[in-house]
C-alpha cells in the first residue's frame, strides 16, 4: 500500500481547498427590477469563502483558518448593517447576489492571494437555498 505522501514524491501535485463561512446583514434594492425586490429590503447574507492552497507549511496547514476569518470579517464589517446601494462599489452596479460575490472575491483576493494561496470562489446566499457563486478562471 502506497501512502498518500509517497505520491507527492513522484511529481504529482495536489490542491487543497479550505473554506470559511460567515454572515452579514444589509439592505438593498434592485434598480430596474420588475417586482418586489425593486423596493428596499434586507437580508441576512451568508458568505462562504473558498481558498486554494498549493503548498502546506511544516505542520500541514495551507493557510490558517484564523487568517481567512479575520480577513473576511474585516471586509464584511464594511458592508454590515448598511444599505448596499449607498456604498461606492454598488453605486454603478446593482447590489445583486452576483455582484456582491464578485466584490467580495476581488476584495478577499487582494488581501489573501500569494504565490501558493488563491481565493478560488466566493458564494453569497441572500436567502436559504438561493445565492450566487463567483470565481475567475
C-alpha positions as CSV (number, residue, x, y, z in Angstrom):
1,X,0.0,0.0,0.0
2,X,1.4,3.4,-1.0
3,X,1.0,6.2,1.5
4,X,-0.6,9.5,0.2
5,X,2.7,11.2,1.0
6,X,4.7,8.9,-1.4
7,X,2.5,10.1,-4.4
8,X,3.9,13.7,-3.7
9,X,7.4,12.4,-4.2
10,X,6.5,11.1,-7.7
11,X,5.9,14.6,-9.0
12,X,2.2,14.7,-8.5
13,X,0.9,17.9,-7.0
14,X,-2.5,18.5,-5.4
15,X,-4.5,21.4,-4.4
16,X,-6.1,21.9,-1.0
17,X,-9.2,24.0,-0.7
18,X,-10.4,25.3,2.7
19,X,-13.5,27.3,3.3
20,X,-14.8,29.8,5.8
21,X,-18.5,30.6,6.4
22,X,-19.7,33.9,7.8
23,X,-22.6,36.3,7.5
24,X,-23.7,40.0,7.5
25,X,-27.0,41.9,7.5
26,X,-27.7,44.6,4.9
27,X,-30.4,46.1,2.9
28,X,-30.5,46.7,-0.9
29,X,-32.9,47.5,-3.7
30,X,-32.5,46.2,-7.3
31,X,-32.7,49.1,-9.8
32,X,-34.6,48.2,-12.9
33,X,-36.1,45.0,-11.5
34,X,-39.8,44.4,-12.1
35,X,-41.0,43.2,-8.8
36,X,-40.8,43.5,-5.0
37,X,-37.0,43.5,-5.0
38,X,-37.0,46.9,-6.6
39,X,-38.1,48.2,-3.1
40,X,-35.6,48.5,-0.3
41,X,-35.5,45.3,1.7
42,X,-32.9,43.4,3.8
43,X,-31.2,40.0,4.0
44,X,-29.1,38.1,6.4
45,X,-26.5,37.3,3.8
46,X,-24.5,34.0,4.2
47,X,-21.0,34.1,2.8
48,X,-18.7,31.1,2.0
49,X,-15.1,31.9,1.0
50,X,-13.1,29.1,-0.6
51,X,-9.3,29.4,-0.7
52,X,-6.9,27.0,-2.6
53,X,-3.5,26.2,-1.2
54,X,-0.8,24.5,-3.3
55,X,1.7,24.0,-0.5
56,X,1.4,23.2,3.2
57,X,3.6,24.5,5.9
58,X,5.7,22.3,8.3
59,X,2.7,21.4,10.4
60,X,0.4,20.6,7.4
61,X,-1.5,23.9,7.1
62,X,-2.0,25.7,3.7
63,X,-3.5,28.8,5.3
64,X,-4.7,29.3,8.8
65,X,-8.5,29.4,9.1
66,X,-8.0,32.3,11.6
67,X,-6.2,34.4,8.9
68,X,-9.0,33.8,6.4
69,X,-11.7,34.5,9.1
70,X,-10.1,37.8,10.1
71,X,-9.9,39.0,6.5
72,X,-13.5,38.0,5.8
73,X,-14.7,39.8,9.0
74,X,-12.8,42.9,8.1
75,X,-14.4,43.2,4.7
76,X,-17.8,42.2,5.9
77,X,-17.6,44.9,8.6
78,X,-17.6,47.5,5.7
79,X,-21.0,46.2,4.4
80,X,-22.7,45.0,7.6
81,X,-25.8,46.9,8.6
82,X,-25.7,49.2,5.6
83,X,-27.8,50.0,2.6
84,X,-25.6,48.4,-0.1
85,X,-26.9,50.8,-2.7
86,X,-25.3,53.7,-0.8
87,X,-21.8,52.1,-0.9
88,X,-19.3,53.1,-3.6
89,X,-18.9,49.6,-5.2
90,X,-22.7,49.5,-5.8
91,X,-23.4,53.0,-7.0
92,X,-22.7,51.9,-10.6
93,X,-23.8,48.2,-10.4
94,X,-26.8,46.7,-8.7
95,X,-26.1,45.0,-5.4
96,X,-27.3,41.7,-6.6
97,X,-26.0,38.4,-5.1
98,X,-23.8,38.0,-8.2
99,X,-22.2,41.5,-7.9
100,X,-21.8,41.1,-4.1
101,X,-20.0,37.8,-4.7
102,X,-17.7,39.4,-7.3
103,X,-17.0,42.4,-5.0
104,X,-16.1,40.1,-2.0
105,X,-14.0,37.9,-4.3
106,X,-12.0,40.8,-5.5
107,X,-11.5,42.3,-2.0
108,X,-10.5,39.0,-0.5
109,X,-8.2,38.1,-3.3
110,X,-6.3,41.4,-2.9
111,X,-5.6,40.6,0.7
112,X,-5.1,36.8,0.7
113,X,-3.6,35.8,-2.7
114,X,0.1,34.8,-2.8
115,X,2.3,32.5,-4.8
116,X,0.7,29.4,-3.2
117,X,-2.6,30.7,-2.0
118,X,-5.6,31.9,-4.1
119,X,-9.2,32.7,-3.3
120,X,-10.9,30.3,-5.6
121,X,-14.5,31.3,-5.2
122,X,-17.0,33.2,-3.1
123,X,-20.6,32.1,-2.5
124,X,-23.2,34.5,-1.4
125,X,-26.7,33.4,-0.3
126,X,-29.4,36.1,0.3
127,X,-31.9,33.5,1.5
128,X,-31.6,29.9,2.5
129,X,-31.3,27.9,-0.8
130,X,-30.8,31.0,-3.1
131,X,-27.5,32.6,-3.9
132,X,-24.6,33.1,-6.3
133,X,-21.0,31.9,-6.6
134,X,-18.3,33.9,-8.3
135,X,-14.8,32.7,-9.4
136,X,-12.3,33.6,-12.1
137,X,-10.6,31.1,-14.5
